[in-house]
């Protein structure tokens, strides 16, 4: 039996999310690039897509295409939001606009300077720690998330009964 479009899309979403998270964790743990707050926000959709993609796969496999279609559409929306966060982050890195003060190096008022100095260094969102072919990790994440959004929407809309 050949997999349906919904089954294939579900597995592609789950597998693509696992690969994106694996790359993020590799850069964090092996290469030593600590993620900024926006980088961490971009991982949320992938964390959700792994189990939800697998659930959508098993729903589609058991001929429950309606709920599988809804999950795939929701995952498509989640990936679009993720791509939006990634584009926003890349724009901050390219200095197109300013980012949140929590991670762009802007001064933060504090009453206890000593405890602030002891706190962990938050990586800056406005500095790209790594680039390949001119794109930062945020830029690559935008492309990956857009591709996965297309997969989710394709799986949700193909094979519909009239």
C-alpha positions as CSV (number, residue, x, y, z in Angstrom):
1,X,0.0,0.0,0.0
2,X,1.4,3.4,-1.0
3,X,1.3,6.2,1.5
4,X,-1.2,8.9,0.9
5,X,-0.3,12.6,0.5
6,X,-1.4,13.3,4.1
7,X,0.7,10.4,5.4
8,X,3.7,11.6,3.4
9,X,3.2,15.2,4.4
10,X,2.9,14.2,8.1
11,X,6.1,12.3,8.0
12,X,7.9,15.0,6.1
13,X,6.8,17.6,8.7
14,X,7.9,15.4,11.6
15,X,11.2,14.4,10.0
16,X,12.0,18.0,8.8
17,X,11.4,19.2,12.3
18,X,13.6,16.6,13.8
19,X,16.4,17.6,11.4
20,X,15.9,21.3,12.1
21,X,16.1,20.7,15.8
22,X,19.1,18.4,15.4
23,X,20.9,21.1,13.6
24,X,20.0,23.7,16.2
25,X,21.2,21.4,19.0
26,X,24.4,20.6,17.1
27,X,25.3,24.2,16.7
28,X,24.5,24.8,20.4
29,X,26.2,21.8,21.9
30,X,29.0,20.8,19.5
31,X,29.9,24.1,17.8
32,X,29.2,26.1,21.0
33,X,26.9,28.8,19.6
34,X,24.5,29.7,22.4
35,X,21.0,30.5,21.1
36,X,19.5,33.9,21.6
37,X,15.9,34.3,22.9
38,X,14.5,34.6,19.3
39,X,16.4,31.5,18.3
40,X,14.7,29.6,21.1
41,X,11.3,31.0,20.0
42,X,11.9,29.6,16.6
43,X,12.3,26.1,17.9
44,X,8.8,26.0,19.4
45,X,7.0,25.1,16.2
46,X,9.5,22.3,15.5
47,X,9.0,20.9,19.0
48,X,5.2,20.9,18.4
49,X,5.5,19.5,14.8
50,X,7.3,16.3,15.8
51,X,4.5,14.7,17.9
52,X,1.7,16.4,16.0
53,X,3.1,15.3,12.7
54,X,3.3,11.7,13.9
55,X,-0.3,11.9,15.3
56,X,-1.4,13.2,11.9
57,X,0.4,10.3,10.2
58,X,-1.4,7.7,12.3
59,X,-4.8,9.5,11.8
60,X,-4.3,9.5,8.1
61,X,-3.1,5.9,8.1
62,X,-6.3,4.9,10.0
63,X,-8.6,6.6,7.5
64,X,-9.4,9.6,9.7
65,X,-8.4,12.1,7.1
66,X,-10.5,14.9,8.5
67,X,-8.6,15.3,11.8
68,X,-5.3,14.6,9.9
69,X,-6.1,17.4,7.5
70,X,-6.8,19.8,10.4
71,X,-3.6,18.9,12.1
72,X,-1.6,19.4,8.9
73,X,-3.2,22.8,8.3
74,X,-2.4,23.8,11.9
75,X,1.1,22.7,11.4
76,X,1.3,24.7,8.2
77,X,0.1,27.8,10.1
78,X,2.6,27.2,12.9
79,X,5.4,26.9,10.3
80,X,4.3,30.2,8.7
81,X,4.4,31.9,12.1
82,X,7.9,30.3,12.7
83,X,9.0,31.7,9.3
84,X,7.7,35.1,10.3
85,X,9.7,35.1,13.5
86,X,12.8,33.9,11.5
87,X,12.4,36.8,9.0
88,X,12.0,39.2,11.9
89,X,15.1,37.8,13.5
90,X,17.1,38.0,10.2
91,X,16.0,41.6,9.7
92,X,17.3,42.4,13.2
93,X,20.7,40.8,12.2
94,X,20.8,42.8,9.0
95,X,20.0,46.0,11.0
96,X,16.8,46.5,9.0
97,X,14.9,47.2,12.3
98,X,15.6,47.0,16.0
99,X,14.9,44.0,18.0
100,X,13.7,43.4,21.6
101,X,15.9,45.1,24.1
102,X,16.3,41.9,26.0
103,X,18.8,40.6,23.4
104,X,20.0,43.5,21.2
105,X,22.5,44.9,23.6
106,X,20.4,47.9,24.6
107,X,21.0,49.1,28.2
108,X,18.7,47.5,30.8
109,X,18.1,49.4,34.0
110,X,18.9,47.4,37.1
111,X,19.1,48.2,40.8
112,X,21.6,45.5,41.7
113,X,24.6,45.8,39.3
114,X,26.5,43.0,41.0
115,X,23.8,40.4,40.6
116,X,23.3,41.5,37.0
117,X,27.0,40.9,36.3
118,X,26.8,37.4,37.8
119,X,23.9,36.5,35.5
120,X,24.4,34.5,32.4
121,X,25.3,36.3,29.2
122,X,22.3,36.4,26.9
123,X,23.5,36.1,23.2
124,X,22.6,39.1,21.1
125,X,19.8,38.8,18.6
126,X,21.3,41.5,16.4
127,X,24.6,39.6,15.7
128,X,24.6,36.6,13.3
129,X,27.0,34.1,14.9
130,X,27.1,32.0,11.7
131,X,26.4,32.4,8.0
132,X,26.4,30.2,5.0
133,X,25.9,31.6,1.5
134,X,25.1,34.9,3.1
135,X,22.2,33.6,5.2
136,X,22.3,33.3,8.9
137,X,20.7,30.5,10.9
138,X,17.6,32.7,11.1
139,X,17.5,33.1,7.3
140,X,17.9,29.4,6.8
141,X,15.2,28.7,9.3
142,X,12.9,31.0,7.4
143,X,13.4,28.9,4.3
144,X,13.0,25.6,6.1
145,X,9.8,26.8,7.9
146,X,8.3,28.0,4.6
147,X,9.1,24.7,2.9
148,X,7.5,22.8,5.8
149,X,4.5,25.2,5.8
150,X,4.0,24.3,2.1
151,X,4.2,20.6,2.9
152,X,1.6,21.0,5.6
153,X,-0.8,22.9,3.4
154,X,-0.3,20.5,0.5
155,X,-1.1,17.6,2.7
156,X,-4.1,19.3,4.1
157,X,-5.6,20.3,0.8
158,X,-4.9,17.4,-1.6
159,X,-7.1,14.4,-1.9
160,X,-10.2,16.2,-0.6
161,X,-13.5,14.8,-1.4
162,X,-15.9,17.1,-3.3
